[in-house]
Amino acid sequence: MPPRDRNNAIMLTVLASLIWGTSFPGVKWGLSYVGNDVLFLWLRFLVASVVTLSVVMYLRRLSPSVFKEPVVWLIGAFNAGSFAAQYIGLNYTYASKTALLVDINVVAVAVVSYFAFKERIGRMQALGIACGMVGVVLLTVEGGLSFGGNEFLGDMLVYLAGWGWAFFIVLNKKVLSRHSALEVSSAAIATSTVWLAIPVAYLSVTGADFTLEPMAWVSIVYLGIFCTSIATLLWAMGLEGVSATASATIMLIEIVTALVISI
């Protein structure tokens, strides 16, 4: 696809990051009203898939050929796995700390992008990454990371989620050379929903607690429409005009948003 204007791409990425920043406390709040976190996650993506696919099919902007590419299903697998790790981890750690550990993926993206696209990091980019990382650590970590008990388990899960999303970002950038942002974001959401249906089906057979209080649907609908459907589309459109590393760096804005709302 032809590249997007850089300034426009940056603004779209910033807007997506601000919306995504609300998802960390939103998930933390919603998890208190559900019996199973994986079911909660799948319902979020199910809502997002129904909304997104309905819109793009109405606009006739989705080509079935995008689902024939193995890399699209790999994107969905990384996304689903990372979200599952984040949701489970949020049961044990803080929303603000989760935002920090997830967005450490800016370093991972830079490394993966170097091998995938030969993207070199300039001095200003390196300085921006360094300042961003120091800043978010000072903002979100009080007294350092915990290295024992359930909180440490939660920290490690959300940290692994950040690395999974690094590959998700880089693979999206690769597919955008052949498909539009609308197609890629729609396919990413749909394939993630399919992957997440597998553990949900297993949990249903094992007798997992699938209770949902009415307030859980407030979080599910908000997260599905705004933080999944709309934010993913905005981010994918932004990725058309900036590098994967630049996109990951801009997304550090998520942490400030998550911190303010968490407080």
PEQUI-V144531 format. One record per residue. RES is the residue in three letters. OMEGA is omega in radians with two decimals (* if undefined). NEAR is the number of other ideal C-beta (glycine too) atoms within 10 Angstrom. Layout:
res,omega,near
RES,OMEGA,NEAR
RES,OMEGA,NEAR
This chain:
res,omega,near
MET,3.11,13
PRO,-3.10,5
PRO,3.10,11
ARG,3.05,18
ASP,-3.01,11
ARG,-3.13,12
ASN,3.10,10
ASN,-3.14,14
ALA,3.13,21
ILE,-3.13,17
MET,3.11,15
LEU,3.13,25
THR,3.10,25
VAL,-3.13,15
LEU,3.11,17
ALA,-3.13,26
SER,3.11,23
LEU,3.12,16
ILE,3.14,19
TRP,3.13,25
GLY,3.12,26
THR,-3.07,19
SER,-3.09,27
PHE,3.06,28
PRO,3.11,22
GLY,3.10,22
VAL,-3.13,22
LYS,3.13,21
TRP,-3.10,17
GLY,-3.11,27
LEU,3.14,18
SER,-3.10,11
TYR,-3.11,17
VAL,3.12,23
GLY,-3.09,13
ASN,-3.07,19
ASP,-3.13,18
VAL,3.06,20
LEU,3.11,23
PHE,3.12,21
LEU,-3.11,27
TRP,3.11,26
LEU,3.06,23
ARG,-3.12,29
PHE,3.09,28
LEU,3.07,17
VAL,-3.14,20
ALA,-3.14,28
SER,3.14,20
VAL,-3.12,16
VAL,-3.06,17
THR,-3.10,27
LEU,3.10,17
SER,-3.11,10
VAL,-3.06,15
VAL,3.08,20
MET,3.07,11
TYR,3.13,9
LEU,-3.11,9
ARG,-3.09,7
ARG,-3.11,12
LEU,3.10,21
SER,3.14,13
PRO,-3.10,7
SER,-3.12,11
VAL,-3.14,19
PHE,3.12,16
LYS,-3.13,9
GLU,-3.14,14
PRO,-3.10,7
VAL,3.11,12
VAL,3.10,22
TRP,3.05,17
LEU,3.07,15
ILE,3.12,24
GLY,-3.14,24
ALA,3.10,18
PHE,-3.13,24
ASN,-3.13,27
ALA,-3.14,26
GLY,-3.14,20
SER,3.11,24
PHE,3.13,25
ALA,3.12,21
ALA,3.13,22
GLN,-3.11,27
TYR,3.14,26
ILE,3.14,18
GLY,-3.12,25
LEU,3.05,23
ASN,-3.02,14
TYR,-3.10,18
THR,-3.04,23
TYR,3.14,23
ALA,-3.12,20
SER,3.11,23
LYS,3.09,25
THR,3.12,31
ALA,3.11,29
LEU,-3.05,26
LEU,3.10,25
VAL,-3.05,26
ASP,2.94,26
ILE,3.13,19
ASN,3.08,25
VAL,3.09,23
VAL,3.13,18
ALA,3.13,18
VAL,3.13,29
ALA,3.14,23
VAL,-3.12,15
VAL,-3.13,22
SER,3.12,23
TYR,-3.12,14
PHE,-3.09,9
ALA,-3.05,15
PHE,-3.04,14
LYS,3.10,7
GLU,3.10,19
ARG,-3.12,11
ILE,3.12,18
GLY,-3.10,10
ARG,-3.13,7
MET,3.09,8
GLN,3.14,16
ALA,3.12,11
LEU,3.12,11
GLY,3.12,18
ILE,-3.12,19
ALA,-3.14,11
CYS,3.14,11
GLY,-3.11,19
MET,3.11,17
VAL,-3.12,10
GLY,-3.10,13
VAL,3.08,24
VAL,3.14,14
LEU,-3.10,9
LEU,-2.92,16
THR,-3.09,21
VAL,3.12,15
GLU,3.12,9
GLY,3.08,5
GLY,3.14,7
LEU,3.10,15
SER,-3.11,17
PHE,3.11,9
GLY,3.06,7
GLY,-3.07,9
ASN,-3.13,12
GLU,3.10,16
PHE,3.08,14
LEU,3.11,16
GLY,3.12,23
ASP,-3.10,21
MET,3.13,17
LEU,-3.12,22
VAL,3.06,28
TYR,3.08,20
LEU,3.07,17
ALA,3.11,27
GLY,3.11,24
TRP,3.09,20
GLY,3.13,21
TRP,3.04,25
ALA,3.09,24
PHE,3.09,21
PHE,-3.12,25
ILE,-3.08,23
VAL,3.13,27
LEU,3.07,23
ASN,3.13,26
LYS,-3.13,24
LYS,-3.11,14
VAL,-3.13,22
LEU,3.07,21
SER,-3.10,9
ARG,-3.09,13
HIS,3.13,20
SER,3.12,18
ALA,3.14,23
LEU,3.13,17
GLU,-3.08,22
VAL,-3.14,27
SER,3.11,27
SER,-3.14,27
ALA,3.14,27
ALA,3.14,28
ILE,-3.10,24
ALA,-3.13,21
THR,3.07,22
SER,3.13,30
THR,3.12,25
VAL,3.14,15
TRP,-3.10,19
LEU,3.12,24
ALA,-3.11,14
ILE,3.10,11
PRO,3.11,18
VAL,3.11,18
ALA,3.13,10
TYR,-3.12,11
LEU,3.13,16
SER,3.13,12
VAL,-3.10,8
THR,3.08,6
GLY,3.13,7
ALA,3.14,15
ASP,-3.11,10
PHE,3.13,14
THR,3.12,11
LEU,3.04,17
GLU,-3.11,12
PRO,-3.11,7
MET,3.13,13
ALA,-3.11,20
TRP,3.07,16
VAL,3.12,14
SER,-3.11,23
ILE,-3.12,25
VAL,3.12,15
TYR,-3.13,18
LEU,-3.11,24
GLY,-3.06,23
ILE,-3.02,17
PHE,-3.02,16
CYS,3.11,22
THR,-3.07,28
SER,-3.05,24
ILE,-3.08,18
ALA,3.13,24
THR,3.11,24
LEU,3.13,22
LEU,-3.14,22
TRP,3.14,24
ALA,3.07,27
MET,3.10,22
GLY,-3.12,26
LEU,3.08,25
GLU,-3.06,20
GLY,3.10,21
VAL,3.12,22
SER,3.12,20
ALA,3.14,23
THR,3.12,27
ALA,3.13,24
SER,3.14,27
ALA,3.13,28
THR,3.13,23
ILE,-3.08,23
MET,3.03,26
LEU,3.08,23
ILE,3.11,20
GLU,-3.00,24
ILE,3.13,27
VAL,3.11,18
THR,-3.13,19
ALA,-3.12,30
LEU,-3.11,21
VAL,-3.11,13
ILE,-3.14,18
SER,3.10,18
ILE,*,7
